[in-house]
Amino acid sequence: MISPKIQDAINAQINAELWSAYLYLAMGMHFESEGRAGIANWFRIQFKEEQAHAEIFINYLNSRGGRVVLKPIDAVPESWESPLAAFEATLAHEQKVTALINNLYALAEAEHDYATRGKLDWFVSEQVEEEETATNFIERLKLIGNDGLALYMLDQELASRVYNVPAPLAAK
């Protein structure tokens, strides 16, 4: 059985992951409306990944005898000045999520909940990847600047991104 503190913290994380999904869907829709289908695709895939992260936490909480409590999702921004601004917002958001995961990890340690701590190891690694990816896009977009052809090429590259089921869900 999972402790009430861990259960509440995981429920808060589920809400944060669903908010993240909603944010990335909004970003995708923004760039879709601007005719940047590749960038839109990248954010749509990100949307699916965040939904999967929520599902991983939901499955885990259920497997430990906890109760999932879904809370309302706060509104997200609806537009960004540029792809660079969107990826800068992405990095800032992923850094916030990293802090949430780290706090959950610290709580699991304080509660001596080693099963939860073990489950969180995957998320710790995932956050390193998320921040690195956003940072790389920011660096590339800064290099691109106002070069329309380079931005077009990046958009084409991002159009090829496909969704891969995260390992914790693939095992189900």
Wavefront OBJ file of the C-alpha trace (Angstrom):
o trace
v 0.000 0.000 0.000
v 1.220 3.457 -0.862
v 1.360 6.221 1.745
v -1.129 9.087 1.552
v 1.738 11.588 1.086
v 3.130 9.692 -1.902
v -0.352 9.148 -3.324
v -1.103 12.885 -3.150
v 2.256 13.772 -4.677
v 1.776 11.314 -7.546
v -1.716 12.665 -8.171
v -0.224 16.158 -8.355
v 2.373 14.840 -10.807
v -0.348 13.258 -12.941
v -2.003 16.664 -13.142
v 1.331 18.281 -14.048
v 1.927 15.722 -16.809
v -1.550 16.292 -18.231
v -0.976 20.062 -18.112
v 2.271 19.482 -19.988
v 0.378 17.487 -22.613
v -2.145 20.289 -22.962
v 0.676 22.849 -23.291
v 2.356 20.892 -26.074
v -0.944 20.353 -27.864
v -1.502 24.127 -27.760
v 1.980 24.672 -29.175
v 1.291 22.165 -31.924
v -1.986 23.837 -32.818
v -0.314 27.259 -32.861
v 2.341 26.160 -35.332
v -0.189 24.188 -37.372
v -2.161 27.397 -37.829
v 1.035 29.131 -38.989
v 1.716 26.516 -41.656
v 4.687 25.011 -39.836
v 3.561 21.401 -40.028
v 6.901 19.933 -38.962
v 7.157 21.987 -35.792
v 3.487 21.243 -35.132
v 4.225 17.532 -35.537
v 7.099 17.715 -33.047
v 4.821 19.278 -30.434
v 1.993 16.817 -31.172
v 4.391 13.940 -30.503
v 5.452 15.710 -27.311
v 1.756 15.908 -26.378
v 1.468 12.130 -26.734
v 4.616 11.580 -24.671
v 3.261 13.679 -21.815
v -0.019 11.782 -21.884
v 2.020 8.595 -21.664
v 3.941 9.959 -18.677
v 0.635 10.586 -16.913
v -0.470 7.070 -17.798
v 2.717 5.605 -16.332
v 2.010 7.361 -13.039
v -1.662 6.303 -13.166
v -0.721 2.665 -13.744
v 1.856 2.796 -10.969
v -0.512 4.345 -8.446
v -3.176 1.766 -9.288
v -0.656 -1.077 -8.991
v 0.278 0.079 -5.487
v -3.320 0.181 -4.266
v -3.535 3.957 -4.467
v -6.387 6.049 -5.757
v -6.053 8.259 -8.814
v -7.773 11.599 -8.362
v -7.952 13.680 -11.512
v -8.035 17.428 -10.911
v -8.913 20.201 -13.365
v -6.152 21.231 -15.732
v -5.276 24.923 -15.658
v -5.333 26.929 -18.876
v -2.187 27.045 -21.010
v -0.799 29.807 -23.241
v -2.209 29.866 -26.768
v 0.473 31.514 -28.872
v 4.220 32.068 -29.165
v 6.135 34.748 -31.043
v 8.357 32.271 -32.836
v 9.610 28.697 -32.809
v 12.526 29.939 -30.688
v 10.128 31.405 -28.115
v 8.197 28.129 -28.019
v 11.317 26.044 -27.454
v 12.529 28.478 -24.787
v 9.153 28.044 -23.080
v 9.561 24.291 -23.505
v 12.945 24.326 -21.778
v 11.633 26.465 -18.900
v 8.681 24.122 -18.517
v 10.811 20.980 -18.615
v 13.102 22.464 -15.958
v 10.020 22.971 -13.784
v 8.961 19.362 -14.391
v 12.473 18.212 -13.491
v 12.138 20.026 -10.161
v 8.766 18.330 -9.575
v 10.247 14.894 -10.308
v 13.232 15.622 -8.053
v 10.890 16.696 -5.236
v 8.841 13.534 -5.669
v 12.045 11.487 -5.610
v 13.150 13.227 -2.389
v 9.740 12.549 -0.830
v 9.973 8.871 -1.780
v 13.366 8.702 -0.085
v 12.093 10.502 3.022
v 9.132 8.099 3.192
v 11.446 5.099 2.639
v 9.318 4.210 -0.394
v 11.973 2.513 -2.478
v 9.503 1.124 -5.010
v 8.392 4.642 -5.908
v 11.968 5.864 -5.933
v 12.824 3.054 -8.343
v 9.899 3.949 -10.619
v 11.086 7.563 -10.622
v 14.561 6.621 -11.879
v 13.147 6.375 -15.418
v 11.604 9.846 -15.094
v 14.869 11.352 -13.830
v 16.632 10.104 -16.964
v 13.725 11.194 -19.156
v 13.965 14.744 -17.817
v 17.656 14.933 -18.661
v 16.724 13.987 -22.233
v 13.831 16.478 -22.367
v 16.000 19.384 -21.233
v 18.828 18.424 -23.576
v 16.477 18.211 -26.559
v 14.934 21.617 -25.868
v 18.384 23.157 -25.359
v 19.596 21.720 -28.666
v 16.624 23.188 -30.537
v 17.169 26.567 -28.898
v 20.814 26.550 -29.964
v 19.890 25.545 -33.518
v 17.153 28.167 -33.769
v 19.523 30.859 -32.548
v 21.966 29.840 -35.283
v 19.172 29.898 -37.855
v 18.051 33.371 -36.850
v 15.948 34.838 -39.675
v 17.175 32.421 -42.345
v 13.927 31.244 -43.916
v 15.498 28.360 -45.792
v 17.186 27.008 -42.660
v 13.908 27.281 -40.726
v 12.139 25.475 -43.576
v 14.728 22.685 -43.407
v 14.307 22.362 -39.632
v 10.540 22.230 -40.095
v 10.980 19.414 -42.619
v 13.250 17.541 -40.214
v 10.743 17.838 -37.370
v 7.991 16.510 -39.624
v 9.710 13.117 -39.571
v 9.448 12.655 -35.804
v 7.324 9.654 -34.849
v 5.853 8.632 -31.520
v 7.532 5.796 -29.658
v 5.766 4.190 -26.718
v 7.846 4.831 -23.578
v 9.512 1.744 -22.144
v 7.383 1.617 -18.959
v 4.237 1.391 -21.112
v 5.687 -0.874 -23.774
v 6.220 -3.522 -21.124
v 2.478 -3.628 -20.345
l 1 2 3 4 5 6 7 8 9 10 11 12 13 14 15 16 17 18 19 20 21 22 23 24 25 26 27 28 29 30 31 32 33 34 35 36 37 38 39 40 41 42 43 44 45 46 47 48 49 50 51 52 53 54 55 56 57 58 59 60 61 62 63 64 65 66 67 68 69 70 71 72 73 74 75 76 77 78 79 80 81 82 83 84 85 86 87 88 89 90 91 92 93 94 95 96 97 98 99 100 101 102 103 104 105 106 107 108 109 110 111 112 113 114 115 116 117 118 119 120 121 122 123 124 125 126 127 128 129 130 131 132 133 134 135 136 137 138 139 140 141 142 143 144 145 146 147 148 149 150 151 152 153 154 155 156 157 158 159 160 161 162 163 164 165 166 167 168 169 170 171 172
